[in-house]
């Protein structure tokens, strides 16, 4: 019995060593491919790499956070790469948190203008030491990814944390969105908020529950928006988070 256990243990060790050898035998080939791929891009000239058992570790610096993501994406596509550790630092221009917050808020406000989902997305931003946390809700992945891409390409952004919730696909919720938008924007008092598509009254619908965001000119306007939303057929509840300017 002891002899069988010993043989089994020896076999496991042998298999483990064989697997490691099989994984590591491509390291030199991977190193050459990574060097060619990375140095092929002018944006990645300050990036270095090391490989161990098929896992690539990227270090060095880039100017934009998007360049850091692109470097890892390029390497992941190479043959025999089993993983990527992205330890690249973003060393581009330094921008104050307040300035980043202001610039990004404006860019995100314009991001989906002209698209049908514009009034049905609500994004939040938090900036600390160059790290931007993007939160809120979007009606689809396209709107979320568009917002993240805007942030990732902004000079001064050192890191990005994605906390955006993509709302579930639902014909029922879509119908409530349309009904709520009609109820609010066809109102004689609230109709003026449809004139500025950059800062609309935002309508978030999640499993039949409606939340209103945005900025209005008076408490009366806020109250009317809440009343109109509460009168929409099919809505389970309404949370009025509109801010009065």
Backbone as CSV, one residue per row, in Angstrom:
resi,resn,N_x,N_y,N_z,CA_x,CA_y,CA_z,C_x,C_y,C_z
1,UNK,0.833,-1.206,0.000,0.000,0.000,0.000,0.872,1.262,0.000
2,UNK,1.899,1.239,0.881,2.813,2.386,0.954,3.548,2.568,-0.359
3,UNK,3.886,1.405,-1.013,4.594,1.472,-2.292,3.724,2.132,-3.352
4,UNK,2.415,1.814,-3.356,1.479,2.398,-4.324,1.342,3.904,-4.109
5,UNK,1.258,4.308,-2.835,1.152,5.737,-2.515,2.391,6.476,-2.988
6,UNK,3.547,5.864,-2.768,4.799,6.476,-3.189,4.880,6.630,-4.700
7,UNK,4.439,5.598,-5.407,4.455,5.654,-6.867,3.498,6.720,-7.388
8,UNK,2.330,6.819,-6.749,1.343,7.842,-7.152,1.884,9.243,-6.945
9,UNK,2.521,9.474,-5.788,3.097,10.787,-5.495,4.194,11.134,-6.488
10,UNK,5.033,10.141,-6.803,6.120,10.377,-7.763,5.566,10.711,-9.145
11,UNK,4.472,10.032,-9.519,3.848,10.273,-10.820,3.268,11.679,-10.889
12,UNK,2.632,12.131,-9.798,2.063,13.476,-9.742,3.146,14.541,-9.865
13,UNK,4.276,14.306,-9.184,5.396,15.248,-9.264,5.935,15.311,-10.678
14,UNK,6.068,14.137,-11.311,6.583,14.070,-12.677,5.657,14.803,-13.644
15,UNK,4.330,14.580,-13.496,3.359,15.249,-14.358,3.393,16.758,-14.168
16,UNK,3.548,17.182,-12.899,3.612,18.614,-12.598,4.835,19.251,-13.229
17,UNK,5.978,18.577,-13.128,7.219,19.103,-13.712,7.121,19.143,-15.231
18,UNK,6.471,18.117,-15.806,6.300,18.080,-17.266,5.431,19.237,-17.736
19,UNK,4.363,19.520,-16.976,3.456,20.619,-17.329,4.168,21.960,-17.261
20,UNK,4.960,22.159,-16.215,5.705,23.404,-16.063,6.711,23.577,-17.191
21,UNK,7.365,22.467,-17.529,8.355,22.539,-18.605,7.684,22.871,-19.928
22,UNK,6.482,22.251,-20.145,5.757,22.500,-21.394,5.316,23.955,-21.478
23,UNK,4.927,24.504,-20.315,4.482,25.900,-20.287,5.650,26.842,-20.489
24,UNK,6.750,26.570,-19.798,7.880,27.474,-19.830,8.713,27.420,-21.087
25,UNK,8.558,26.380,-21.894,9.419,26.224,-23.064,9.146,27.278,-24.135
26,UNK,8.003,27.941,-24.040,7.662,28.973,-25.021,8.075,30.379,-24.569
27,UNK,8.675,30.478,-23.378,8.945,31.809,-22.804,9.827,32.670,-23.714
28,UNK,10.883,32.076,-24.260,11.792,32.843,-25.123,11.065,33.303,-26.390
29,UNK,10.257,32.425,-26.941,9.482,32.763,-28.132,8.490,33.891,-27.828
30,UNK,7.855,33.780,-26.670,6.891,34.814,-26.259,7.603,36.146,-26.047
31,UNK,8.787,36.105,-25.420,9.539,37.334,-25.160,9.840,38.076,-26.448
32,UNK,10.252,37.328,-27.470,10.556,37.951,-28.759,9.295,38.558,-29.390
33,UNK,8.186,37.829,-29.298,6.932,38.309,-29.881,6.432,39.552,-29.145
34,UNK,6.545,39.540,-27.823,6.098,40.696,-27.027,6.952,41.914,-27.350
35,UNK,8.260,41.728,-27.412,9.160,42.846,-27.707,8.821,43.479,-29.055
36,UNK,8.554,42.654,-30.046,8.210,43.160,-31.369,6.864,43.885,-31.344
37,UNK,5.896,43.303,-30.642,4.551,43.866,-30.614,4.527,45.179,-29.851
38,UNK,5.220,45.230,-28.734,5.214,46.428,-27.889,5.996,47.557,-28.539
39,UNK,7.188,47.249,-29.003,8.033,48.305,-29.576,7.593,48.725,-30.974
40,UNK,6.595,48.009,-31.504,6.010,48.390,-32.785,5.146,49.639,-32.637
41,UNK,4.758,49.927,-31.402,3.905,51.085,-31.141,4.713,52.206,-30.501
42,UNK,4.605,53.403,-31.059,5.337,54.553,-30.509,4.854,54.899,-29.108
43,UNK,3.587,54.570,-28.797,3.024,54.894,-27.490,3.537,53.989,-26.383
44,UNK,4.178,52.870,-26.768,4.604,51.880,-25.779,6.116,51.726,-25.707
45,UNK,6.832,52.746,-26.128,8.296,52.666,-26.161,8.914,52.519,-24.775
46,UNK,8.226,52.979,-23.742,8.772,52.909,-22.379,8.221,51.725,-21.588
47,UNK,7.672,50.747,-22.291,7.113,49.560,-21.638,8.108,48.406,-21.738
48,UNK,8.316,47.710,-20.631,9.186,46.532,-20.598,8.343,45.306,-20.240
49,UNK,8.912,44.135,-20.509,8.175,42.904,-20.231,9.107,41.818,-19.719
50,UNK,8.543,40.908,-18.952,9.245,39.696,-18.516,8.246,38.550,-18.581
51,UNK,8.744,37.349,-18.853,7.864,36.191,-19.036,8.319,35.055,-18.147
52,UNK,7.365,34.427,-17.491,7.649,33.249,-16.681,6.489,32.266,-16.813
53,UNK,6.782,31.094,-17.354,5.777,30.044,-17.552,4.564,30.544,-18.337
54,UNK,4.823,31.332,-19.356,3.753,31.804,-20.224,3.012,33.027,-19.725
55,UNK,3.337,33.490,-18.524,2.674,34.673,-17.961,3.562,35.891,-18.203
56,UNK,3.007,36.907,-18.838,3.748,38.119,-19.191,3.486,39.206,-18.149
57,UNK,4.552,39.777,-17.612,4.441,40.912,-16.698,4.908,42.164,-17.425
58,UNK,4.024,43.144,-17.516,4.338,44.401,-18.187,4.632,45.480,-17.162
59,UNK,5.724,46.195,-17.344,6.086,47.307,-16.468,6.470,48.508,-17.336
60,UNK,6.850,49.602,-16.681,7.223,50.800,-17.415,6.155,51.867,-17.320
61,UNK,6.147,52.805,-18.277,5.221,53.929,-18.220,4.600,54.207,-19.582
62,UNK,3.401,54.796,-19.544,2.715,55.280,-20.744,2.123,56.651,-20.427
63,UNK,1.650,57.337,-21.459,1.099,58.677,-21.263,-0.389,58.673,-20.911
64,UNK,-1.131,57.705,-21.449,-2.572,57.642,-21.219,-2.964,56.292,-20.625
65,UNK,-4.027,56.297,-19.847,-4.525,55.048,-19.272,-4.957,54.079,-20.378
66,UNK,-5.507,54.613,-21.464,-5.919,53.771,-22.580,-4.725,53.027,-23.178
67,UNK,-3.548,53.672,-23.198,-2.343,53.012,-23.709,-1.982,51.800,-22.856
68,UNK,-2.200,51.905,-21.572,-1.938,50.781,-20.658,-2.850,49.606,-21.001
69,UNK,-4.128,49.894,-21.241,-5.066,48.840,-21.608,-4.704,48.224,-22.957
70,UNK,-4.317,49.079,-23.898,-3.963,48.599,-25.236,-2.750,47.670,-25.201
71,UNK,-1.791,47.977,-24.334,-0.592,47.144,-24.228,-0.962,45.720,-23.799
72,UNK,-1.798,45.611,-22.780,-2.218,44.290,-22.312,-3.032,43.559,-23.377
73,UNK,-3.862,44.304,-24.093,-4.691,43.701,-25.136,-3.825,43.115,-26.264
74,UNK,-2.788,43.849,-26.643,-1.883,43.368,-27.689,-1.205,42.067,-27.272
75,UNK,-0.749,42.022,-26.024,0.004,40.861,-25.544,-0.902,39.642,-25.388
76,UNK,-2.131,39.847,-24.935,-3.053,38.719,-24.718,-3.336,37.949,-26.000
77,UNK,-3.219,38.622,-27.137,-3.525,37.995,-28.426,-2.385,37.119,-28.949
78,UNK,-1.213,37.200,-28.321,-0.057,36.456,-28.809,-0.170,34.968,-28.476
79,UNK,0.394,34.140,-29.336,0.344,32.692,-29.151,1.102,32.272,-27.886
80,UNK,0.524,31.298,-27.172,1.127,30.652,-25.991,1.160,31.521,-24.746
81,UNK,0.604,32.723,-24.800,0.509,33.567,-23.600,-0.659,33.074,-22.758
82,UNK,-0.382,32.735,-21.499,-1.427,32.200,-20.625,-1.995,33.250,-19.673
83,UNK,-1.337,34.390,-19.560,-1.844,35.433,-18.684,-0.992,36.693,-18.781
84,UNK,-1.567,37.817,-18.335,-0.855,39.095,-18.375,-1.016,39.805,-17.037
85,UNK,0.102,40.215,-16.449,0.081,41.068,-15.257,0.420,42.484,-15.717
86,UNK,-0.560,43.360,-15.652,-0.375,44.722,-16.169,0.035,45.657,-15.028
87,UNK,1.345,45.878,-14.888,1.873,46.749,-13.826,2.427,48.058,-14.399
88,UNK,1.952,48.429,-15.577,2.378,49.678,-16.211,1.808,50.857,-15.429
89,UNK,2.607,51.907,-15.284,2.160,53.138,-14.621,1.829,54.197,-15.664
90,UNK,0.824,55.000,-15.361,0.465,56.119,-16.237,1.221,57.351,-15.751
91,UNK,2.138,57.821,-16.573,3.023,58.909,-16.148,2.881,60.137,-17.046
92,UNK,1.694,60.315,-17.627,1.466,61.485,-18.476,1.315,62.743,-17.654
93,UNK,0.712,63.762,-18.251,0.581,65.044,-17.573,-0.266,64.922,-16.315
94,UNK,0.050,65.765,-15.330,-0.698,65.776,-14.078,-1.803,66.826,-14.148
95,UNK,-3.018,66.401,-13.863,-4.180,67.289,-13.874,-4.841,67.209,-12.502
96,UNK,-5.258,68.328,-11.967,-5.886,68.327,-10.645,-7.192,67.546,-10.683
97,UNK,-7.571,66.987,-9.539,-8.819,66.227,-9.457,-10.016,67.090,-9.822
98,UNK,-10.008,68.339,-9.375,-11.131,69.244,-9.656,-11.278,69.487,-11.155
99,UNK,-10.136,69.672,-11.837,-10.177,69.918,-13.274,-10.619,68.670,-14.027
100,UNK,-10.131,67.497,-13.601,-10.563,66.253,-14.223,-12.067,66.054,-14.062
101,UNK,-12.557,66.310,-12.858,-13.995,66.163,-12.583,-14.810,67.063,-13.495
102,UNK,-14.391,68.301,-13.621,-15.123,69.275,-14.441,-15.100,68.888,-15.918
103,UNK,-13.925,68.548,-16.431,-13.788,68.226,-17.852,-14.530,66.940,-18.217
104,UNK,-14.377,65.911,-17.381,-15.028,64.643,-17.670,-16.547,64.743,-17.554
105,UNK,-17.028,65.510,-16.577,-18.475,65.681,-16.424,-19.081,66.280,-17.682
106,UNK,-18.394,67.253,-18.243,-18.881,67.896,-19.467,-18.843,66.931,-20.643
107,UNK,-17.742,66.189,-20.776,-17.622,65.259,-21.895,-18.672,64.148,-21.822
108,UNK,-18.921,63.629,-20.624,-19.909,62.567,-20.487,-21.317,63.088,-20.726
109,UNK,-21.565,64.350,-20.379,-22.880,64.936,-20.628,-23.192,64.987,-22.117
110,UNK,-22.160,65.210,-22.932,-22.335,65.290,-24.392,-22.215,63.929,-25.077
111,UNK,-21.767,62.919,-24.349,-21.380,61.654,-24.974,-22.498,61.005,-25.794
112,UNK,-23.709,60.941,-25.265,-24.798,60.231,-25.957,-25.853,61.182,-26.524
113,UNK,-25.537,62.459,-26.605,-26.480,63.413,-27.195,-26.742,63.024,-28.648
114,UNK,-28.016,62.990,-29.006,-28.384,62.594,-30.363,-28.792,61.137,-30.473
115,UNK,-28.541,60.346,-29.416,-28.950,58.946,-29.407,-30.235,58.774,-28.595
116,UNK,-31.005,57.754,-28.921,-32.308,57.562,-28.282,-32.194,57.243,-26.793
117,UNK,-31.043,56.712,-26.378,-30.905,56.319,-24.974,-30.391,57.457,-24.084
118,UNK,-30.170,58.640,-24.635,-29.518,59.725,-23.889,-30.195,60.011,-22.551
119,UNK,-31.513,60.166,-22.559,-32.230,60.529,-21.332,-32.420,59.354,-20.384
120,UNK,-32.044,58.143,-20.825,-32.264,56.956,-20.010,-30.982,56.438,-19.361
121,UNK,-29.912,57.235,-19.425,-28.649,56.906,-18.752,-28.356,57.961,-17.699
122,UNK,-27.759,57.525,-16.609,-27.318,58.483,-15.586,-25.969,58.026,-15.036
123,UNK,-24.944,58.852,-15.248,-23.590,58.486,-14.827,-23.096,59.396,-13.716
124,UNK,-22.291,58.840,-12.834,-21.682,59.613,-11.760,-20.161,59.512,-11.863
125,UNK,-19.470,60.497,-11.320,-18.007,60.525,-11.343,-17.463,60.837,-9.963
126,UNK,-16.378,60.163,-9.623,-15.634,60.492,-8.402,-14.153,60.431,-8.755
127,UNK,-13.443,61.507,-8.476,-12.022,61.579,-8.837,-11.195,61.800,-7.576
128,UNK,-10.210,60.942,-7.382,-9.317,61.069,-6.232,-7.915,60.645,-6.634
129,UNK,-6.980,61.574,-6.538,-5.575,61.319,-6.878,-5.430,60.745,-8.286
130,UNK,-6.233,61.241,-9.205,-6.152,60.805,-10.587,-6.902,59.531,-10.904
131,UNK,-7.427,58.850,-9.875,-8.234,57.652,-10.090,-9.693,58.046,-10.244
132,UNK,-10.284,57.663,-11.368,-11.664,58.050,-11.669,-12.579,56.842,-11.487
133,UNK,-13.562,56.998,-10.617,-14.572,55.962,-10.426,-15.836,56.385,-11.160
134,UNK,-16.259,55.579,-12.113,-17.457,55.868,-12.894,-18.579,54.975,-12.386
135,UNK,-19.685,55.592,-11.967,-20.830,54.846,-11.450,-22.103,55.236,-12.171
136,UNK,-23.224,54.835,-11.589,-24.515,55.144,-12.188,-25.090,53.965,-12.943
137,UNK,-26.050,54.257,-13.828,-26.724,53.215,-14.587,-26.806,53.606,-16.060
138,UNK,-26.691,52.610,-16.921,-26.910,52.824,-18.347,-27.911,51.789,-18.845
139,UNK,-28.598,52.140,-19.917,-29.636,51.257,-20.434,-29.054,50.116,-21.271
140,UNK,-27.781,50.243,-21.684,-27.149,49.174,-22.459,-25.630,49.239,-22.307
141,UNK,-24.950,48.214,-22.833,-23.490,48.143,-22.717,-22.803,49.158,-23.626
142,UNK,-23.444,49.529,-24.713,-22.853,50.508,-25.622,-22.644,51.845,-24.901
143,UNK,-23.663,52.287,-24.174,-23.561,53.551,-23.440,-22.503,53.464,-22.347
144,UNK,-22.446,52.334,-21.649,-21.422,52.162,-20.602,-20.022,52.201,-21.190
145,UNK,-19.803,51.425,-22.244,-18.468,51.336,-22.841,-18.038,52.661,-23.454
146,UNK,-18.985,53.399,-23.997,-18.673,54.708,-24.566,-18.199,55.667,-23.476
147,UNK,-18.874,55.635,-22.330,-18.480,56.492,-21.209,-17.093,56.111,-20.689
148,UNK,-16.848,54.820,-20.529,-15.547,54.363,-20.032,-14.424,54.728,-21.006
149,UNK,-14.690,54.602,-22.298,-13.677,54.948,-23.298,-13.325,56.430,-23.226
150,UNK,-14.325,57.270,-22.980,-14.083,58.714,-22.845,-13.158,58.995,-21.674
151,UNK,-13.401,58.320,-20.558,-12.577,58.518,-19.358,-11.172,57.971,-19.567
152,UNK,-11.063,56.798,-20.165,-9.769,56.135,-20.332,-8.828,56.898,-21.255
153,UNK,-9.373,57.705,-22.141,-8.542,58.460,-23.093,-8.234,59.878,-22.606
154,UNK,-8.692,60.235,-21.421,-8.495,61.596,-20.916,-7.102,61.762,-20.294
155,UNK,-6.302,62.728,-20.775,-5.003,62.998,-20.153,-5.168,63.348,-18.679
156,UNK,-4.311,62.793,-17.854,-4.377,63.057,-16.410,-5.015,61.937,-15.621
157,UNK,-5.760,61.047,-16.294,-6.389,59.912,-15.611,-5.337,58.826,-15.374
158,UNK,-5.167,58.451,-14.115,-4.147,57.452,-13.754,-4.727,56.041,-13.646
159,UNK,-5.991,55.952,-13.282,-6.636,54.649,-13.147,-8.141,54.848,-13.276
160,UNK,-8.852,53.782,-13.664,-10.297,53.854,-13.854,-10.957,52.688,-13.130
161,UNK,-11.960,53.005,-12.328,-12.743,51.980,-11.626,-14.152,51.996,-12.212
162,UNK,-14.578,50.875,-12.732,-15.894,50.763,-13.361,-16.918,50.239,-12.369
163,UNK,-17.858,51.097,-11.970,-18.954,50.689,-11.093,-20.306,50.972,-11.756
164,UNK,-20.306,51.059,-13.074,-21.539,51.333,-13.813,-22.394,50.069,-13.861
165,UNK,-23.666,50.228,-13.542,-24.608,49.119,-13.639,-25.330,49.196,-14.979
166,UNK,-25.244,48.131,-15.751,-26.004,48.052,-16.999,-27.363,47.445,-16.669
167,UNK,-28.415,48.197,-16.937,-29.759,47.772,-16.561,-30.187,46.546,-17.358
168,UNK,-30.985,45.664,-16.753,-31.398,44.437,-17.443,-32.253,44.731,-18.671
169,UNK,-32.092,43.907,-19.687,-32.900,44.039,-20.897,-34.338,43.653,-20.579
170,UNK,-35.269,44.559,-20.880,-36.660,44.304,-20.531,-37.579,45.137,-21.419
171,UNK,-38.449,44.458,-22.164,-39.440,45.173,-22.975,-40.380,45.956,-22.064
172,UNK,-40.702,45.374,-20.927,-41.582,46.018,-19.946,-40.975,47.345,-19.474
173,UNK,-39.681,47.325,-19.122,-39.010,48.552,-18.691,-38.910,49.564,-19.828
174,UNK,-38.654,49.079,-21.040,-38.578,49.982,-22.195,-39.893,50.728,-22.394
175,UNK,-40.992,50.034,-22.211,-42.298,50.675,-22.357,-42.517,51.755,-21.293
176,UNK,-42.061,51.473,-20.077,-42.183,52.458,-19.001,-41.308,53.675,-19.289
177,UNK,-40.114,53.442,-19.821,-39.228,54.558,-20.174,-39.916,55.502,-21.165
178,UNK,-40.489,54.926,-22.213,-41.141,55.736,-23.237,-42.342,56.478,-22.656
179,UNK,-43.155,55.790,-21.888,-44.333,56.430,-21.291,-43.935,57.567,-20.347
180,UNK,-42.883,57.329,-19.551,-42.439,58.352,-18.595,-41.869,59.554,-19.329
181,UNK,-41.085,59.316,-20.365,-40.522,60.421,-21.148,-41.634,61.252,-21.781
182,UNK,-42.633,60.601,-22.309,-43.752,61.328,-22.908,-44.515,62.136,-21.863
183,UNK,-44.741,61.511,-20.697,-45.488,62.189,-19.642,-44.762,63.442,-19.161
184,UNK,-43.434,63.368,-19.073,-42.650,64.504,-18.571,-42.453,65.562,-19.652
185,UNK,-41.989,65.156,-20.808,-41.594,66.141,-21.816,-42.761,66.733,-22.599
186,UNK,-43.931,66.089,-22.528,-45.107,66.671,-23.166,-45.887,67.577,-22.222
187,UNK,-45.424,67.650,-20.975,-46.050,68.563,-20.024,-45.730,69.999,-20.412
188,UNK,-46.710,70.888,-20.293,-46.527,72.280,-20.717,-45.462,73.007,-19.903
189,UNK,-45.266,72.591,-18.661,-44.258,73.233,-17.797,-42.882,72.612,-18.012
190,UNK,-42.828,71.298,-18.136,-41.549,70.585,-18.192,-40.979,70.459,-19.601
191,UNK,-41.769,70.799,-20.599,-41.321,70.645,-21.973,-40.040,71.381,-22.289
192,UNK,-39.769,72.484,-21.571,-38.559,73.264,-21.865,-37.276,72.506,-21.550
193,UNK,-37.366,71.461,-20.699,-36.158,70.707,-20.363,-35.741,69.758,-21.493
194,UNK,-36.609,69.589,-22.474,-36.247,68.786,-23.637,-35.432,69.585,-24.638
195,UNK,-35.389,70.917,-24.472,-34.669,71.779,-25.407,-33.167,71.575,-25.296
196,UNK,-32.677,71.334,-24.074,-31.240,71.139,-23.847,-30.958,69.657,-23.645
197,UNK,-30.566,68.936,-24.681,-30.343,67.494,-24.557,-29.125,67.128,-23.717
198,UNK,-28.270,68.108,-23.406,-27.083,67.831,-22.601,-27.449,67.598,-21.138
199,UNK,-28.494,68.251,-20.677,-28.877,68.145,-19.266,-30.372,67.874,-19.140
200,UNK,-30.828,66.719,-19.626,-32.257,66.416,-19.550,-32.651,65.904,-18.172
201,UNK,-33.942,65.763,-17.968,-34.405,65.005,-16.806,-34.176,63.540,-17.153
202,UNK,-33.334,62.885,-16.390,-32.924,61.511,-16.721,-33.858,60.508,-16.052
203,UNK,-34.248,59.513,-16.829,-35.257,58.541,-16.404,-34.612,57.159,-16.350
204,UNK,-34.410,56.649,-15.152,-33.815,55.329,-14.963,-34.912,54.358,-14.538
205,UNK,-35.055,53.284,-15.288,-36.071,52.275,-14.985,-35.390,50.935,-14.766
206,UNK,-35.609,50.360,-13.599,-34.985,49.081,-13.240,-36.054,48.158,-12.677
207,UNK,-36.455,47.165,-13.476,-37.487,46.212,-13.065,-38.770,46.914,-12.607
208,UNK,-39.173,47.913,-13.370,-40.430,48.602,-13.105,-40.335,49.755,-12.138
209,UNK,-39.172,49.942,-11.513,-38.991,51.034,-10.549,-38.309,52.215,-11.250
210,UNK,-38.900,53.388,-11.124,-38.431,54.585,-11.826,-37.682,55.502,-10.862
211,UNK,-36.512,55.986,-11.296,-35.774,57.001,-10.549,-35.490,58.167,-11.485
212,UNK,-35.800,59.369,-11.013,-35.583,60.570,-11.810,-34.349,61.307,-11.318
213,UNK,-33.490,61.721,-12.270,-32.306,62.513,-11.964,-32.311,63.763,-12.842
214,UNK,-31.401,64.674,-12.542,-31.277,65.883,-13.353,-31.396,67.135,-12.506
215,UNK,-31.418,68.265,-13.169,-31.496,69.565,-12.495,-32.625,70.378,-13.099
216,UNK,-33.470,70.948,-12.236,-34.565,71.801,-12.700,-34.477,73.162,-12.017
217,UNK,-35.289,74.096,-12.497,-35.177,75.482,-12.052,-35.975,75.805,-10.791
218,UNK,-36.916,74.949,-10.421,-37.741,75.264,-9.247,-38.246,73.987,-8.587
219,UNK,-38.664,74.131,-7.326,-39.240,73.006,-6.595,-40.540,72.558,-7.254
220,UNK,-41.274,73.502,-7.811,-42.525,73.162,-8.488,-42.250,72.236,-9.674
221,UNK,-41.199,72.544,-10.452,-40.855,71.699,-11.598,-40.509,70.283,-11.139
222,UNK,-39.774,70.191,-10.051,-39.419,68.876,-9.509,-40.679,68.112,-9.106
223,UNK,-41.586,68.809,-8.420,-42.811,68.159,-7.957,-43.677,67.692,-9.128
224,UNK,-43.762,68.514,-10.161,-44.560,68.151,-11.335,-43.976,66.925,-12.024
225,UNK,-42.629,66.880,-12.137,-41.980,65.725,-12.748,-42.315,64.453,-11.969
226,UNK,-42.287,64.542,-10.646,-42.636,63.394,-9.819,-44.080,62.966,-10.010
227,UNK,-44.985,63.932,-10.102,-46.398,63.632,-10.311,-46.631,62.947,-11.658
228,UNK,-45.976,63.472,-12.701,-46.148,62.894,-14.030,-45.619,61.455,-14.063
229,UNK,-44.470,61.232,-13.439,-43.895,59.887,-13.420,-44.767,58.919,-12.620
230,UNK,-45.328,59.391,-11.530,-46.187,58.546,-10.700,-47.473,58.156,-11.414
231,UNK,-47.856,58.946,-12.400,-49.064,58.644,-13.149,-48.857,57.707,-14.320
232,UNK,-47.633,57.240,-14.527,-47.328,56.366,-15.667,-47.803,54.945,-15.382
233,UNK,-48.531,54.380,-16.327,-49.034,53.021,-16.186,-47.879,52.019,-16.171
234,UNK,-47.910,51.112,-15.214,-46.926,50.043,-15.143,-45.781,50.296,-14.181
235,UNK,-45.570,51.551,-13.789,-44.462,51.859,-12.878,-44.818,51.414,-11.456
236,UNK,-43.931,50.636,-10.839,-44.185,50.148,-9.488,-43.941,51.225,-8.432
237,UNK,-42.913,52.035,-8.659,-42.572,53.104,-7.703,-41.796,54.184,-8.414
238,UNK,-41.746,55.371,-7.817,-40.997,56.494,-8.369,-40.163,57.138,-7.264
239,UNK,-38.850,57.269,-7.503,-37.948,57.935,-6.567,-37.455,59.202,-7.247
240,UNK,-37.879,60.347,-6.740,-37.566,61.622,-7.380,-36.286,62.203,-6.779
241,UNK,-35.159,62.032,-7.492,-33.869,62.546,-7.031,-33.408,63.769,-7.831
242,UNK,-34.351,64.426,-8.468,-34.037,65.641,-9.227,-33.560,66.726,-8.262
243,UNK,-32.552,67.482,-8.696,-31.984,68.563,-7.880,-32.528,69.894,-8.369
244,UNK,-32.881,70.766,-7.431,-33.355,72.104,-7.783,-32.174,73.051,-7.806
245,UNK,-31.969,73.712,-8.939,-30.850,74.656,-9.073,-31.313,76.011,-8.564
